[in-house]
Amino acid sequence: MSLVVYVGIDKFKAESGAHVREQNATELTLSDIVKGLPNTDEANAAEGHPVVLDTFSEEALTALKNWLKEKAARKCIIAWPQPNAWLAASLASGVKGEDALNDWVAQAKRLLALFRSARRQVTLAGYLPGCELTVVKAPVLERAENAIYQLAAAYLSSQFHALKETHAYLVASSQECSVEENREIAVTQAALSEYHARRAESEKGQRNGRALQEAEAAQERQQQHIARLKGELSRAHDEHALVLQQLQSAQQIVSERTNELNAQREQAKQDTQRLQELEQQLQTLKKENEALKQAFETRRKETEIDKQTLVTVQKENAQLLSTLQQVQQAFESLSTEHQALSEQVSTEYPQNQQELVKSASDQVYLRQQLEKRQSELNVLRTESEQRIHRLERLVQWLRVHAQRHASTAYRESRSYKKALPKQVAMLEASPLFDTEWYCKQYPDVAQANIKPAEHFIKFGAIDGRHPGPLFSTDFYLTHYEDVAASGQHPLLHYLRYGKDENREIHPPQYQLSALQTIAKGAKA
């Protein structure tokens, strides 16, 4: 049994991910050859023990020469790689083209040197990934599909004269050499196909990049709109604070006027009580005067003869008259003051009462205005918060959807190309996508030279467009946070999952009865 040596097999295994299909997986190294194989005296010592070499180096050449010289009966089969396959694998692993060319030529020259030194013991065979050999059961490796590196390897080998000359000698010295017909034409066609495919993907990526830029611009406009709404909300807060301050000052003025009016009322009550007391004193004095008059008449009748007594009585009567006059004058002055005070109270009280009523009505009006402004402010705050929340969800969906779409466009994804026709067919079969309505609502779709359903999948949802009157893109994305976070297409998500979950697809519409509408109009 001959010793089998594989040169460069590991390079192709690393490139294609293949495994050596051999019954015995044990492999020998150069150190095993130098030290000597187990049971070296037997002819079948190397049976089932292949030697795998990364490169056929000077050390390998020396070791094999010495091993063959020890016994003339020993034989060796060396499977060497074809230059184009070797160069393509080397370029794919990052080796420079000139280094790969020189490396293969040096290995080929060492193989030729070993063959010349032991022609009867050495058998050469050139292998090619994807092809089988009859001289030796070489491992069948899957051929790499990287047409660019294969085309570059073919070009380098055709331009390097030393490689062509050495390869010709090596082929002539080999017992078998696998050659694939029309390989260069197939490689060229595959490279051109890959080039056109990558160019198409690049153009598609550029379109997706422009769409992403437009989405970022739309996001910036939305952020500016949010900032403007925040400014309006701040101004509404300032107006609310100013109205509240004015209401507080009006309440303070009304309170002061009420206190003054209450003080005037108390003063009027006190003056009325004093006047009543004076009237009672006047009535008492009148009664005393009548009593004195009666007593004077009685005494005058009794003491007509006593003049001195009469004079005394007359003096007392004069004093009583003067006291009565003083009391009458005081009563008249008090009456005048009471009348003046009554007139002042009668004139000032209605005016204060009117001012109080007016202040109360102003207070009620200001309170109504404040409540109205407060309700408007609450409505504005609620709408602003809802709009901010809605815009945040839309921005979140746009980011995730743009990242997913861009990552799909920039890489070679056969699954995406295969899934797109199914998605278009799903939309066209759904009653939620109205082709006529979509083209009529968005006239630019007819000029895009693309199916309306495909246009909606690629661009329509990003632009915030609706597929028909029955489905609202904005509502579905903002109403369900998990859809916005996933970045999935809204209508496709509904057709796949949302329909079975009974999700809503447009905002609820409430209709008021005629009586409620009339009642609301009357209140307004």
Residue pairs with C-beta under 8 A, 6 or more apart in sequence:
1 43
1 44
1 45
1 46
1 47
2 46
2 75
2 76
2 77
2 123
2 136
3 46
3 49
3 51
3 67
3 74
3 75
3 76
3 77
4 46
4 50
4 51
4 76
4 77
4 79
4 136
5 50
5 51
5 52
5 53
5 64
5 76
5 77
5 78
5 79
6 50
6 51
6 52
6 53
6 79
6 138
6 139
7 53
7 55
7 56
7 78
7 79
7 80
7 81
7 107
7 111
8 53
8 54
8 55
8 80
8 81
8 86
8 89
9 20
9 52
9 79
9 139
9 141
10 52
10 54
11 54
11 81
11 86
11 89
11 90
11 93
12 18
12 81
12 85
12 89
12 129
12 141
12 144
13 19
13 20
13 141
14 93
15 89
15 92
15 93
15 144
16 129
16 141
16 142
16 143
16 144
17 142
18 139
18 141
18 142
20 52
20 139
21 139
21 140
22 50
22 137
22 139
23 48
24 48
24 49
24 50
26 48
26 49
27 49
27 50
27 51
27 52
28 37
28 46
28 49
28 50
28 51
29 51
30 51
30 53
30 59
30 60
30 63
32 51
33 51
33 63
33 64
33 67
34 63
34 66
34 67
37 45
37 46
37 49
38 45
39 45
40 70
40 71
43 73
53 60
55 103
55 107
56 78
56 80
56 107
56 110
56 111
57 107
57 110
58 110
60 110
61 110
61 113
61 114
64 76
64 114
65 114
65 117
65 118
67 74
67 76
68 74
68 76
68 118
68 121
68 122
69 118
72 121
74 121
75 121
75 122
75 123
76 118
76 121
76 122
76 123
77 122
77 123
77 125
77 135
77 136
78 111
78 114
78 122
78 123
78 124
78 125
79 125
79 126
79 127
79 133
79 136
79 138
80 107
80 108
80 111
80 124
80 125
80 126
80 127
80 170
80 174
81 126
81 127
81 128
82 126
82 127
82 128
82 177
82 178
83 104
83 108
83 153
83 157
83 163
83 167
84 150
84 153
84 154
84 157
84 183
85 128
85 129
85 153
86 100
86 104
86 153
87 97
87 100
87 101
87 104
87 152
87 153
87 156
87 157
88 144
88 146
88 149
88 150
88 152
88 153
89 144
89 149
90 99
90 100
90 103
91 97
91 100
91 149
91 152
91 153
92 144
92 146
92 149
95 103
97 152
97 156
100 156
101 156
101 157
101 160
101 163
104 163
105 160
105 162
105 163
105 166
108 166
108 167
108 169
108 170
109 166
111 124
111 170
112 166
112 169
112 170
112 173
114 122
115 122
115 124
115 173
123 135
123 175
124 170
124 173
124 174
124 175
125 133
125 135
125 136
125 138
125 174
125 175
125 176
125 177
126 170
126 171
126 174
126 176
126 177
126 178
127 133
127 138
127 178
128 178
128 179
128 180
129 141
129 142
129 143
129 144
130 140
130 141
130 142
130 143
130 180
131 140
131 178
131 180
132 138
132 140
132 178
133 176
133 178
134 176
135 175
135 176
144 150
145 190
147 187
147 190
147 191
147 193
147 194
148 191
148 194
148 195
150 187
150 190
150 191
151 187
151 188
151 190
151 191
154 183
154 184
154 187
157 163
157 164
157 167
158 164
171 177
197 412
198 412
201 409
201 410
201 411
201 412
204 409
205 406
205 409
205 410
207 409
208 405
208 406
208 409
208 410
209 406
211 402
211 405
211 459
211 462
212 402
212 406
214 462
215 398
215 402
215 462
218 398
219 395
219 398
222 391
222 394
222 395
225 391
226 387
226 388
226 391
229 384
229 387
229 388
230 384
232 380
233 380
233 381
233 384
236 373
236 376
236 377
236 380
237 377
239 373
240 370
240 373
240 374
240 377
243 366
243 369
243 370
243 373
244 370
246 366
247 363
247 366
247 367
247 370
250 359
250 362
250 363
250 366
251 363
253 359
254 356
254 359
254 360
254 362
254 363
257 352
257 355
257 356
257 359
258 356
260 352
261 349
261 352
261 353
261 356
264 345
264 348
264 349
264 352
265 349
268 341
268 345
271 337
271 338
271 341
272 338
274 334
275 334
275 335
275 338
278 330
278 331
278 334
279 331
281 327
282 327
282 328
282 331
285 323
285 324
285 327
289 320
289 324
292 317
292 320
296 313
296 317
299 309
299 313
300 310
300 313
303 309
303 310
303 313
304 310
389 478
390 474
390 478
393 477
393 478
393 481
393 484
394 464
394 474
394 477
394 478
394 484
396 484
396 485
397 477
397 483
397 484
397 485
397 487
398 462
399 487
400 484
400 485
400 486
400 487
401 461
401 462
401 487
401 488
401 489
402 462
403 487
404 487
405 458
408 416
420 454
420 457
423 457
423 489
423 492
424 451
424 453
424 454
424 457
426 492
426 495
427 433
427 453
427 456
427 457
427 467
427 491
427 492
427 495
428 435
428 451
428 453
430 491
430 495
431 468
431 470
432 467
432 468
432 470
432 471
432 491
432 494
432 495
432 505
433 452
433 453
433 456
433 467
433 468
433 471
433 491
434 467
434 468
434 469
434 470
435 452
435 453
437 468
437 469
438 445
438 452
438 456
438 460
438 465
438 467
438 468
439 445
439 446
439 452
441 465
441 466
442 460
442 465
445 452
445 455
445 460
448 455
450 458
456 465
456 467
456 491
457 489
457 492
460 467
460 473
461 473
461 489
461 490
461 491
464 473
464 474
465 473
466 472
466 473
467 473
467 491
470 505
470 506
471 491
471 494
471 505
471 506
472 505
472 506
472 507
473 490
473 491
475 504
475 505
475 506
475 507
476 483
476 490
476 491
476 493
476 494
476 498
476 503
476 504
476 505
477 483
477 484
477 490
478 484
479 504
480 498
480 503
483 490
483 493
483 498
486 493
494 503
494 505
498 505
512 520
